[in-house]
């Protein structure tokens, strides 16, 4: 019996035994179709690399020589590449956040619309309109109280600025 590999031991620790046997037989066995395909792909890649190496090697040597002669330019190019990579990643993050935000807003909007429709369906149109008038009146009253508090605080602030401004110019006024 062959010694267990790291892959086999991890699979046996995480998966049921029948699934581990199936994976060993159909995926990890050297004569499995996936392993045969992988070997063919690796052979083709090696052949391509062997064919392209004589063409690419002189170009790579010239590039390395040019980079050694212009180290300052290499630093600038490397900095620009890092900056471009950073900006691309930030753009991906921004797009991902915007997508999730739009999705959340759409879900919330549809949930509110369905809740209102269910409420109207349950209570009836006239009862719902009456309830909305009551809720609207309470919200308007609450907003009036908030407006009064805000105006009172604003007037206090203006009074304080008026007393402080009598010794010199006010903070918002222009001096001539």
Helices and strands as residue ranges (DSSP letters): H 6-14, H 17-23, I 24-28, H 33-69, H 71-123, H 125-165
